[in-house]
Amino acid sequence: MSYDFTKTSPAHEQFWMPFTPQRLFKSNPRMMVSADGMYYTDQDGKKVLDGIAGLWCTNAGHNHPKIKEAMKAQIDTLDYAPNFQYGHPTAFEAAKRLTDAMPDPFTHVFFSNSGSEAVDTALKIALGYHRAKGDGQRRVLIGRERGYHGVGFGGISVGGIPYTCAYFGQRLPDIDHIVHTWDLEHNAFSKGEPEWGAHLADDLLNTIYLNDPSNIAAVIIEPVAGSTGILPPPKGYLKRIREICDEYGILLIFDEVVTAFGRMGEMSSTTYFDVMPDIIVSAKGLTNGAVPMGATFVTSDIYDTFMNGPREIIELMHGYTYSGHPLACAAAIGTLDAFEEDNILENARKMMPIFEEAVHSLKDKPYVMDIRNCGMIAGVQLENYSDDDPMLRTRTASYELFNRGAVIRYSGPTMQLSPSLTINEKEIDQLVTMLGDVLDDIGSGKVSGVLA
């Protein structure tokens, strides 16, 4: 299929793009037409190094043969079957393979189609779990400032980024938040988990007391806050959150849409941080981005609690038409095969210290005010340009990098790097060197601002 975006056409206006300034994109389009390994090819035939793994997704690299083979075999066999009161083998195989790959406490998985849906599934499971135990008054859900949990009404309610819900009125009721962990004075330019900040977990105690412990159903946090600008947890912080939840009988949900499937060198960041929640939310790397899918993992205690009711009822009144879609399940299985065949976790662990040193080499570049990293994720925060347009510098860096042959993500004042886990040392150097050169040229005035 060929399409020339440079031609004036009403078709350019028909696609309402997600999380995109429409008028900026359509006046200055960046179009990908193919991808392989670590690279996209744009509409002009230029190779573009993918510095964000699609959108935290393609951890095994683009166009992986194992994933394509699995998907092709599935579509040639069964295109669709419902999982409402019927089933198909690939969903059960995917569930077995995925729970086997997760840490031991997680024995069951509920499939959905995105991280947003997986979050809402987790919140419903948490509320339903307490109700099944006879604690139906436990209805308060606690998120964290600067947290991102997708775009469903549940996700934007427990999320702590104001602009995700500012346009849509109030959050859902029975929601509260704890403070975030970023502190420029104490934690700027930390490598990995900051030394300072574990005490911030005790803000959860204040929030619990304000809402009465007997009313709290669950706490949901990202182990490493992603979309808000890459905020690694301070050392000891997650363990303290776990201790507090245990003390008051509160479920702990880890939103691992970003951090699962190798981003921290493990299938789940729970292994990396040595902290086990009660529910894990995942998506993105689950199918290597090849097809939409979300997954919510639970422990046997949670699952068995639902199964203790009458046999004739539906234990969890929840689901989606495409929950456990055959093609998505095949892609998930193919992704696990790719990880095993290519030793992707091992490569991620090998590259993590190299990646860390590379991104921190940007410390003295123009406008850099902080650098944060954990595993194979990093954020380079720039000084705001102005109150009217704080993202001018990050937006300009993103567009100029694309012109030179690399893709990064900008969110607010932070440029985010999260390359595929197949990346090598040469490609890390290439990506970081290009970003440094762009910052130098913005600082010297050689590159002018890209206006929104």
PLY file of the C-alpha trace (Angstrom):
ply
format ascii 1.0
element vertex 452
property float x
property float y
property float z
element edge 451
property int vertex1
property int vertex2
end_header
0.00 0.00 0.00
1.39 3.39 -0.99
0.24 6.74 0.32
1.92 10.09 -0.20
1.23 12.22 2.83
2.83 15.27 1.24
-0.08 15.72 -1.20
-2.92 17.97 -0.20
-5.87 15.71 0.46
-8.97 15.73 2.66
-7.89 12.25 3.77
-5.25 13.86 5.94
-7.99 15.28 8.14
-10.02 12.13 8.68
-7.79 10.40 11.21
-8.15 11.92 14.68
-4.78 10.94 16.12
-4.32 9.90 19.77
-2.31 12.11 22.15
-1.13 14.25 19.21
-1.38 17.96 18.39
-3.30 17.39 15.15
-2.43 20.65 13.40
1.28 20.35 14.17
1.51 16.80 12.87
-0.46 17.44 9.71
1.70 20.45 8.86
4.91 18.54 9.61
4.16 14.80 9.32
6.45 12.03 10.52
5.36 8.83 8.79
6.71 5.30 9.28
6.08 2.84 6.45
8.07 -0.22 7.54
10.24 -1.51 10.37
12.80 -4.20 11.04
14.97 -4.87 14.06
16.00 -1.57 15.64
14.93 0.62 12.71
11.93 2.18 11.06
11.88 3.30 7.45
10.09 6.59 6.84
8.10 7.59 3.74
11.25 9.01 2.15
13.12 5.72 2.52
15.30 6.96 5.40
16.32 4.52 8.15
15.29 5.81 11.59
16.70 4.31 14.80
13.82 3.50 17.13
14.78 4.83 20.55
11.45 4.06 22.25
10.60 0.52 21.08
7.51 1.76 19.25
5.84 3.02 22.41
7.57 0.88 25.07
6.25 -2.10 23.06
8.68 -3.81 20.68
11.05 -5.18 23.29
12.12 -8.01 20.97
12.71 -5.61 18.07
10.48 -5.00 15.08
9.36 -7.68 12.63
10.49 -10.66 14.71
10.10 -13.90 12.73
8.91 -15.99 15.72
6.04 -13.63 16.37
5.08 -13.41 12.70
5.14 -17.20 12.38
2.90 -17.64 15.40
0.40 -15.05 14.19
0.30 -16.41 10.64
-0.26 -19.98 11.85
-3.11 -18.75 14.05
-4.87 -16.64 11.41
-4.64 -19.56 8.99
-6.36 -21.77 11.57
-8.83 -19.70 13.59
-9.50 -16.01 13.09
-11.88 -15.49 16.00
-13.77 -17.38 18.64
-15.54 -15.93 21.67
-14.34 -16.57 25.19
-17.78 -15.87 26.63
-18.93 -19.38 27.67
-16.89 -20.93 24.87
-13.13 -21.04 24.40
-10.26 -21.80 22.05
-6.96 -23.59 22.74
-4.61 -20.67 22.08
-6.06 -18.62 24.94
-5.47 -21.43 27.42
-1.97 -22.06 26.09
-1.12 -18.36 26.30
-2.43 -18.19 29.88
-0.30 -21.18 30.88
2.84 -19.86 29.19
2.43 -16.36 30.61
1.70 -17.38 34.20
4.66 -19.76 34.04
6.84 -16.82 32.96
5.63 -14.59 35.80
6.90 -14.92 39.40
5.40 -17.77 41.43
2.58 -15.96 43.28
0.78 -15.18 40.01
-1.29 -18.16 38.97
-4.12 -16.78 36.85
-4.52 -14.14 34.13
-7.45 -12.18 32.72
-7.00 -10.99 29.14
-8.07 -7.63 27.73
-6.98 -5.45 24.81
-4.87 -2.63 26.24
-3.18 -1.33 29.35
-6.17 0.90 30.02
-8.52 -2.07 30.00
-6.12 -4.15 32.07
-6.08 -1.39 34.71
-9.86 -1.16 34.87
-9.93 -4.97 35.12
-7.53 -4.85 38.07
-9.60 -2.21 39.85
-12.78 -4.23 39.37
-11.09 -7.39 40.59
-9.86 -5.58 43.70
-13.35 -4.29 44.53
-14.94 -7.64 43.75
-12.39 -9.52 45.86
-13.24 -7.58 49.00
-16.96 -7.94 48.32
-16.55 -11.70 47.90
-14.83 -11.79 51.30
-17.69 -9.91 52.91
-15.79 -6.60 53.02
-17.89 -4.74 50.48
-17.33 -1.46 52.31
-13.74 -1.51 51.01
-14.33 0.68 47.99
-11.63 3.40 48.15
-8.88 3.15 45.53
-5.58 4.97 46.08
-3.31 6.08 43.26
-0.27 8.34 43.24
0.44 11.84 42.03
2.05 11.81 38.56
0.87 8.24 38.03
-0.42 7.18 34.62
-2.86 4.29 34.38
-4.37 4.64 30.94
-7.37 6.50 29.64
-10.41 4.62 30.97
-12.40 6.46 33.59
-10.98 4.15 36.23
-7.44 4.77 35.01
-7.70 8.55 34.82
-9.30 8.59 38.28
-6.52 6.70 40.07
-3.97 8.37 37.81
-2.27 11.50 39.02
-1.59 13.49 35.86
-4.09 16.37 35.75
-4.20 16.84 31.97
-5.46 13.29 31.39
-8.73 14.10 33.11
-8.95 17.92 33.10
-11.14 17.98 29.98
-13.59 15.40 31.28
-14.84 16.73 34.60
-14.58 14.97 37.93
-12.81 11.70 38.63
-14.80 8.74 39.86
-15.79 8.84 43.55
-13.90 7.06 46.34
-10.47 7.88 44.92
-7.46 9.34 46.72
-3.75 9.84 45.98
-0.38 9.77 47.70
2.54 12.05 46.91
4.96 11.35 44.07
8.66 10.63 44.64
10.47 13.12 42.41
12.57 15.69 44.24
15.07 17.69 42.24
16.96 18.94 45.30
17.71 15.45 46.63
17.52 13.12 43.62
18.76 14.99 40.55
20.99 12.88 38.29
20.52 9.73 40.37
21.59 6.54 38.66
18.91 3.90 39.14
16.95 4.00 42.39
17.58 7.25 44.32
19.08 6.98 47.79
16.65 9.56 49.18
12.89 9.24 49.42
11.87 5.91 50.96
10.09 7.87 53.71
7.66 9.24 51.12
5.92 5.87 51.21
4.59 6.80 54.64
2.27 9.31 52.99
0.19 6.22 52.32
-0.42 5.99 56.08
-1.84 9.51 56.12
-4.15 8.73 53.21
-5.29 5.48 54.82
-6.14 7.24 58.07
-8.03 10.00 56.27
-10.24 7.43 54.52
-10.40 4.91 57.42
-8.40 1.70 56.86
-11.53 -0.44 56.72
-12.66 1.43 53.59
-9.52 0.97 51.47
-9.66 -1.65 48.71
-6.39 -1.23 46.82
-3.34 0.88 46.08
-2.16 1.11 42.47
1.25 2.44 41.46
3.76 2.08 38.66
7.00 0.55 40.00
8.76 3.06 37.73
6.48 5.93 36.78
6.73 6.13 32.99
4.67 8.63 31.04
5.11 11.35 33.62
8.85 11.48 32.92
10.58 8.30 34.24
10.57 8.34 38.05
12.42 5.35 39.55
11.36 4.43 43.07
13.70 5.43 45.91
15.51 2.53 47.54
13.20 0.84 50.04
10.11 2.74 48.87
8.26 -0.16 47.25
9.00 -2.48 50.16
7.52 0.06 52.56
4.39 0.40 50.41
4.03 -3.38 50.52
4.44 -3.44 54.32
1.75 -0.81 54.81
-0.69 -2.61 52.51
-0.10 -5.87 54.38
-0.66 -4.17 57.73
-4.11 -2.93 56.72
-5.32 -5.75 54.46
-5.11 -3.61 51.31
-4.42 -5.09 47.88
-1.35 -3.76 46.07
-1.54 -3.41 42.29
1.58 -2.84 40.21
0.91 -1.22 36.85
3.62 -2.89 34.77
2.36 -1.88 31.36
5.82 -0.36 30.81
8.10 -2.31 33.14
7.10 -5.92 32.45
8.46 -8.21 29.72
12.12 -7.37 29.98
12.26 -3.62 30.48
13.97 -4.19 33.85
15.90 -7.25 32.68
13.20 -9.57 34.07
9.79 -10.74 32.90
8.35 -8.68 35.75
9.95 -5.80 37.63
8.68 -7.45 40.83
11.72 -9.72 40.54
14.06 -6.79 39.93
12.75 -4.85 42.95
12.09 -7.97 45.07
8.60 -6.76 45.97
5.50 -8.82 45.18
2.14 -7.08 44.69
-1.21 -8.89 44.65
-2.10 -7.93 41.06
0.08 -7.14 38.04
-1.22 -5.11 35.11
0.56 -5.54 31.77
0.25 -4.81 28.03
2.62 -3.30 25.43
5.58 -5.74 25.45
3.16 -8.60 26.07
2.74 -9.11 22.31
5.76 -7.04 21.26
3.28 -4.46 19.99
2.28 -6.73 17.09
-1.41 -6.74 18.08
-3.30 -5.08 20.95
-3.50 -7.06 24.19
-3.61 -6.47 27.92
-3.26 -8.93 30.78
-4.10 -8.72 34.48
-2.28 -11.30 36.62
-3.59 -12.33 40.04
-2.55 -14.65 42.84
-4.29 -17.91 43.69
-5.76 -16.27 46.81
-7.60 -13.69 44.73
-8.79 -16.18 42.12
-9.89 -18.78 44.68
-11.81 -16.16 46.65
-13.99 -15.52 43.59
-14.43 -19.27 43.05
-15.87 -19.84 46.54
-19.30 -18.48 45.58
-22.23 -20.42 44.09
-21.23 -22.45 41.02
-24.14 -21.29 38.88
-23.16 -17.59 38.85
-20.57 -15.72 36.80
-17.85 -15.10 39.36
-16.54 -11.89 37.72
-19.14 -9.96 35.75
-16.57 -8.44 33.43
-14.91 -8.98 30.06
-14.42 -7.76 26.52
-15.46 -9.11 23.13
-11.78 -9.54 22.28
-10.56 -10.86 25.67
-8.13 -13.62 24.74
-8.42 -12.97 21.00
-6.76 -15.86 19.09
-4.35 -13.61 17.18
-3.31 -11.71 20.30
-2.75 -14.92 22.25
-0.63 -16.30 19.41
1.44 -13.11 19.39
2.00 -13.40 23.15
3.21 -16.99 22.75
5.43 -15.97 19.85
6.88 -13.16 21.96
7.81 -15.58 24.74
9.44 -17.84 22.14
11.39 -14.87 20.78
12.63 -13.97 24.25
13.88 -17.51 24.79
15.43 -17.96 21.35
17.30 -14.64 21.35
18.22 -14.50 25.06
16.61 -11.08 25.22
16.54 -10.82 29.02
20.25 -11.57 29.14
20.99 -8.88 26.57
18.88 -6.37 28.49
20.83 -7.05 31.69
24.10 -6.69 29.79
23.08 -3.38 28.21
21.56 -1.79 31.34
24.83 -0.42 32.82
26.05 0.65 29.38
22.77 2.45 28.73
22.93 4.12 32.14
26.42 5.51 31.62
25.57 6.68 28.11
22.47 8.68 29.06
24.18 10.25 32.08
26.95 11.50 29.77
24.37 14.12 28.65
24.47 15.84 32.05
26.36 18.91 30.87
24.43 19.43 27.62
22.44 22.66 27.23
19.26 22.98 29.32
19.59 19.52 30.95
18.30 19.81 34.52
17.92 16.14 35.45
18.55 12.62 34.12
16.74 9.60 35.54
17.07 5.94 34.60
16.18 2.47 35.74
16.68 -0.72 33.76
16.31 0.05 30.07
14.34 3.26 30.58
15.72 6.79 30.85
14.41 10.33 31.00
16.35 13.49 30.17
14.55 16.50 31.61
15.13 19.94 30.13
14.46 23.36 31.56
11.01 24.62 30.54
11.12 27.10 27.69
8.31 29.24 29.07
5.05 28.96 30.95
3.19 29.45 27.67
5.04 26.66 25.87
7.04 24.54 28.34
7.55 21.74 25.79
9.16 23.83 23.07
12.66 22.42 23.65
11.66 18.76 24.03
9.32 19.00 21.05
12.06 20.62 18.97
14.58 17.96 20.01
12.14 15.21 19.04
11.47 16.64 15.59
15.12 17.40 14.89
16.16 13.91 15.96
13.66 12.42 13.55
15.11 14.56 10.76
18.54 13.15 11.60
17.37 9.55 11.88
16.20 8.68 15.40
12.92 8.45 17.32
12.40 9.42 20.95
9.30 10.33 22.93
8.76 13.68 24.61
6.29 14.15 27.42
6.24 17.54 29.10
9.82 18.68 29.74
11.24 15.14 29.58
12.66 13.25 26.63
12.16 9.53 27.12
14.38 6.72 25.85
13.30 3.08 26.01
14.87 1.18 23.10
14.19 -2.40 22.14
16.00 -4.85 24.39
17.87 -6.23 21.40
19.90 -3.01 21.22
23.70 -3.25 21.20
26.42 -0.96 22.54
27.03 0.68 19.17
23.35 1.56 18.77
23.18 2.97 22.32
26.13 5.21 21.51
24.53 6.24 18.22
21.22 7.17 19.87
22.74 9.11 22.78
25.32 10.87 20.59
22.59 12.04 18.22
20.54 13.38 21.13
23.58 15.18 22.55
24.36 16.78 19.21
20.79 17.99 18.86
20.87 19.54 22.35
24.13 21.29 21.47
22.58 22.70 18.32
19.44 23.85 20.14
21.63 25.52 22.74
23.71 27.33 20.12
20.67 28.43 18.13
21.49 26.30 15.07
18.13 24.56 15.46
15.05 26.73 15.85
11.99 25.84 17.87
9.18 23.72 16.42
6.00 25.60 17.26
2.86 23.77 18.24
0 1
1 2
2 3
3 4
4 5
5 6
6 7
7 8
8 9
9 10
10 11
11 12
12 13
13 14
14 15
15 16
16 17
17 18
18 19
19 20
20 21
21 22
22 23
23 24
24 25
25 26
26 27
27 28
28 29
29 30
30 31
31 32
32 33
33 34
34 35
35 36
36 37
37 38
38 39
39 40
40 41
41 42
42 43
43 44
44 45
45 46
46 47
47 48
48 49
49 50
50 51
51 52
52 53
53 54
54 55
55 56
56 57
57 58
58 59
59 60
60 61
61 62
62 63
63 64
64 65
65 66
66 67
67 68
68 69
69 70
70 71
71 72
72 73
73 74
74 75
75 76
76 77
77 78
78 79
79 80
80 81
81 82
82 83
83 84
84 85
85 86
86 87
87 88
88 89
89 90
90 91
91 92
92 93
93 94
94 95
95 96
96 97
97 98
98 99
99 100
100 101
101 102
102 103
103 104
104 105
105 106
106 107
107 108
108 109
109 110
110 111
111 112
112 113
113 114
114 115
115 116
116 117
117 118
118 119
119 120
120 121
121 122
122 123
123 124
124 125
125 126
126 127
127 128
128 129
129 130
130 131
131 132
132 133
133 134
134 135
135 136
136 137
137 138
138 139
139 140
140 141
141 142
142 143
143 144
144 145
145 146
146 147
147 148
148 149
149 150
150 151
151 152
152 153
153 154
154 155
155 156
156 157
157 158
158 159
159 160
160 161
161 162
162 163
163 164
164 165
165 166
166 167
167 168
168 169
169 170
170 171
171 172
172 173
173 174
174 175
175 176
176 177
177 178
178 179
179 180
180 181
181 182
182 183
183 184
184 185
185 186
186 187
187 188
188 189
189 190
190 191
191 192
192 193
193 194
194 195
195 196
196 197
197 198
198 199
199 200
200 201
201 202
202 203
203 204
204 205
205 206
206 207
207 208
208 209
209 210
210 211
211 212
212 213
213 214
214 215
215 216
216 217
217 218
218 219
219 220
220 221
221 222
222 223
223 224
224 225
225 226
226 227
227 228
228 229
229 230
230 231
231 232
232 233
233 234
234 235
235 236
236 237
237 238
238 239
239 240
240 241
241 242
242 243
243 244
244 245
245 246
246 247
247 248
248 249
249 250
250 251
251 252
252 253
253 254
254 255
255 256
256 257
257 258
258 259
259 260
260 261
261 262
262 263
263 264
264 265
265 266
266 267
267 268
268 269
269 270
270 271
271 272
272 273
273 274
274 275
275 276
276 277
277 278
278 279
279 280
280 281
281 282
282 283
283 284
284 285
285 286
286 287
287 288
288 289
289 290
290 291
291 292
292 293
293 294
294 295
295 296
296 297
297 298
298 299
299 300
300 301
301 302
302 303
303 304
304 305
305 306
306 307
307 308
308 309
309 310
310 311
311 312
312 313
313 314
314 315
315 316
316 317
317 318
318 319
319 320
320 321
321 322
322 323
323 324
324 325
325 326
326 327
327 328
328 329
329 330
330 331
331 332
332 333
333 334
334 335
335 336
336 337
337 338
338 339
339 340
340 341
341 342
342 343
343 344
344 345
345 346
346 347
347 348
348 349
349 350
350 351
351 352
352 353
353 354
354 355
355 356
356 357
357 358
358 359
359 360
360 361
361 362
362 363
363 364
364 365
365 366
366 367
367 368
368 369
369 370
370 371
371 372
372 373
373 374
374 375
375 376
376 377
377 378
378 379
379 380
380 381
381 382
382 383
383 384
384 385
385 386
386 387
387 388
388 389
389 390
390 391
391 392
392 393
393 394
394 395
395 396
396 397
397 398
398 399
399 400
400 401
401 402
402 403
403 404
404 405
405 406
406 407
407 408
408 409
409 410
410 411
411 412
412 413
413 414
414 415
415 416
416 417
417 418
418 419
419 420
420 421
421 422
422 423
423 424
424 425
425 426
426 427
427 428
428 429
429 430
430 431
431 432
432 433
433 434
434 435
435 436
436 437
437 438
438 439
439 440
440 441
441 442
442 443
443 444
444 445
445 446
446 447
447 448
448 449
449 450
450 451
